[in-house]
Amino acid sequence: MQSEIEINFDKLNVKIIAYFQNNDESLLGAKELFAPFIESTRRLEAVTNIQQLLKLLQHRGLYSKIEYNTFRIFEKIIDDESYSNLVAKQKELCKKYPDPVPVKKYAGDPKGLTDRRMVPVPTNQIPSPNILNTRKPAPIPENKIPIPKDEDMRNDIFNIIANGVSLDVFRRLARHLDFTKEEIKDIELRHNDFRTQNLVLLRMYETRRNSLTRLLKVLNLIEKPDLVREITEVLRKYSLDNNFNNLSI
C-alpha cells in the first residue's frame, strides 16, 4: 500500500511531498530523511513500520496531510541555503528507491475505478498514539550478582573504580550505566574532584540497579579489564565469590 505525505516545516521554509510503501527498505529511507528533524533518536529507532513513523511525525507536528500509503521524494522546496546538503542527499535517495507502483485493485472495486486514497482507513488499523511512548525495560543479566552488602568489601570495589577511572572515562561509564546527560552534568557541577564524582555515581547506581554483573561488563566494555581483575581479587579475598567463578563477563 502506498502513502504520499506532505510535510511543512514552517520555521525552516521547507515543504516535502514524499512517497512511502510499507516495507523495510522504505522505512529505512524514511528514517534517514526525517532523522535531522526529530530530536530523540531513541524514539526514531523504536519505529518499526511506516504507520508508527507517521504517528511520530504527527506527534512532533511535522506533517499536515496524509493522502495515500517505495519511498521517493516527489517535490521539495527549500529556501534556506543551509539545507542544500539535504537536497543532495534526497536526490541520492530518489535514485535508490523506485517510483511508486500503481494503486492495486481491491475487494469491492474489481475494476480499480475508485481512488484508493478516498477510502477511509478503519480506526482499528490506526496504531495507538502511545505506541511510541512505550520503552522496554533494560534487560536483567542472567547471572545477576548484586553489589556486596559487606561495607568493607563494597568500599574496596568502589575505591578501585573511583581511583582507576578518569574524568573522560567517568562520562563513558555513566552513559553505559544508563545515566542521562543531565544527571552526569549535575554530578560534575556538584563535585570538582573526579574521584568523588565516581563514588557518587556508584552509590547512585547501587540504589538504582545494584548489579555487580552489569558493572563489571561495562568496565570491560569501556576497556578497563585491569579494574575487573582487581575487583575479582577483592571478591576472592573475602571468599564471597561462589557464583562469580561461573560468571561470563
N, C-alpha and C positions, 0 to 999 in steps of 0.2 A: 504494500500500500504506500502511495506517495504522499508527501506533505510539502506544501510550499509555506514558507514562513517569512513574513515581512517584519523586520526589526528596525525600530527607530531609536537611535541614541541622540536625543535632542541636544544634550550638552556638548556632544562631540561633532554635531552636524553630520551624522553618519546614518545612512539608510541601506539596509541589506534586504534583498529578497533571495532566499536560499531554498533549494530543493533537498528533501530528505527521503530516505527509504528505510524501512525498519530492518536493518541488518547491521552486523558488527562493523563492517568497513565504513558504512555511512556514519555510524555512531562515533567511531574514532576520528573521522574527518570533522564532524560537528564539534567534538570536544576541542580539537586542535584550533578550530576557528574561534570559539567563544571563550577559551581559557583567559585571554587578556582582559575580558570584561567581567569576570567572576572572581571576587576576592578570595573565596575559600576553595583552594584546590582540593581539599579533602572532600568537600561536598560534590565537586565535579567528578572526582574519581569514583564516588559512590554510585554515579548514574550508570544504569545497566541497559537502558533502552531509550529510544527517541522520545517516547511519551514522558518519561521522567525528566529528560533534558528540557523539554518544552515547559513542563511544570516548574522546573528550576528557573528558567528564563522568565516565566510569568511572575514567579515569586520575587525575582530581582527587579521586575518592572522593565525588562529588556525587550519585550516584543508587544506589538499592538494588535496583530491579526494572525490567525492561522486559517488558511483556506483548505489545503489538501495535503496526505502523509506519504539508492543512489544519491547522493549528496552532490550538489553542484551549485556554484554561485551563479545566479542569473543576472543580477544587477547590483552594483554597489556604487554609491556616490559618496565621496569623501572630500570635504572642503579643507580639512586640516592637513597640512603637508607632513606633519609628524607621523601620520598613519600611512605614508606611501609604501613603507616596507610591508604593511599588512596587505596592501593591494597586490604587491608582487607575490606574496605568499598565497593569496587567494587564486591568482592565475595558475599557480602550480597545482593547487587543489582541483581547479576546473579541468586540467589535463588528466589528473589522476583518476577522477571519477567521471563516469559516462553521463550522457544526457538522460533525463527522466524517461522511463518507459511509459507507453500509453496506458490510460486507465483501463483496467481489466473489466470484463463483464461480470456481473454478479447476480445472484438469485433475485428474481422479481423484475429483472431487466435483461432478458436474454440477448436482446439486440444491442445492448450497450448504449441506448439512446439518452438515458438520464445521466446528467453530470454528477459523478460520484461526490463532488465537492458539496453538493446541495443536500446530501443525505446526512441527517443528524447522527452524531456518534452516541450510541447508547450510554447512559450515565454509568452503568455497571462496568463499562470498559475504561472509564477515566480513573487513573490511579488517585489515591487519596493524597491531598496536599502534604500530609505528614510523612509520606513515604521517604522523603529525602532527609527528614529530621531524625530518623532512627539510626543510632550509632551502635554498632555491635560492641559488646564489652570486650576488653582486652583478654586474650586467651590466657588461661592459667597453665603454667608448666605442669607436665605430667608428674615429675618428681619434685613437687614443690617443697622446699625446705625453708622453714621460717628463719628469720634472723634470731640467733640465740637469745634467750631471756636472761642468761647469766650476764650480769653487768660488766664484770671484768672482761669477759670474752667478747661481748658486743663492743666495748670501748676499744679493745685491741683491733678488732676488724675495722671499725670506723676510723681509727687513727692511721691505720695502714693506707686507707683510701685517701684520707684528708692530707696526709704528708706526701702521697705519691701522685696527686692529681693537680696539675697547674690550672691557671685561670681559663685558658682556651679549652683544655680538656674537660674542665668543670662544666662548661656550656654544652659540650657534646654529651657528657654523662647525663646532664639534666634533661636534655631533649630526648635521649633514648629511654629515660625513665618516665617519659610522658608528662614532663612539666611544661607548662605553657611559657611563651616568651615573657609574658607579664610577670609570672612567678619568678622566673630566673632574674629578670631585671630588678624585681623587688628585693631579692636576696642580695644582689650585688650592691644595691643602694644602701641597704641597712648595715652591711658588713664590708669593711675595706680589705681585711685580711682574707685571702682566698682559702686558707686552711679553715677559718671559721665558717666561710661560705659553704665549704664541703660538708662540714659537720652539721650545719643547719639543714642542708639539703638531705643528708642521710637520715636525720631524725624525722623530717617531713615524710620521706619515702617509707620509713619504718611504720609510721602511723597510717600511711595510705595503702601500701601494698604488703609490707613485711615479708617479702620473698627474697631469701638469700640466693635462691637458684637464679632468678632473673637478674639480680645484681651482678652475680659472677659472669653470667652470659653477656651482659652489657659491657663489663670490663674487658672481656675477650674481644667484643665487637669493636671497642674503641682502642684496640691494640695495647692493652695493658695486662698481658699474661703474667708478668712478674708479680703484679698485685694479687692475681688469682693464686699464684703459688704461695705467696706469703700468708694469705688467708687460709689456704689449705693447711699450712703448717700450724697455724693457730688452732684450727679445728682438731688436728691430730694431737696437739699439745694438751688440749683439755679433754681428749678422748671422748668427744661427743659427736663424732662423725660417723655413726653407724651406717647411715644411709648415704653418706657423702661419697664413699668409695665407688658406689654404683652409679653415681650421677654422671650423665654425659653432658659435658659443658661445651 
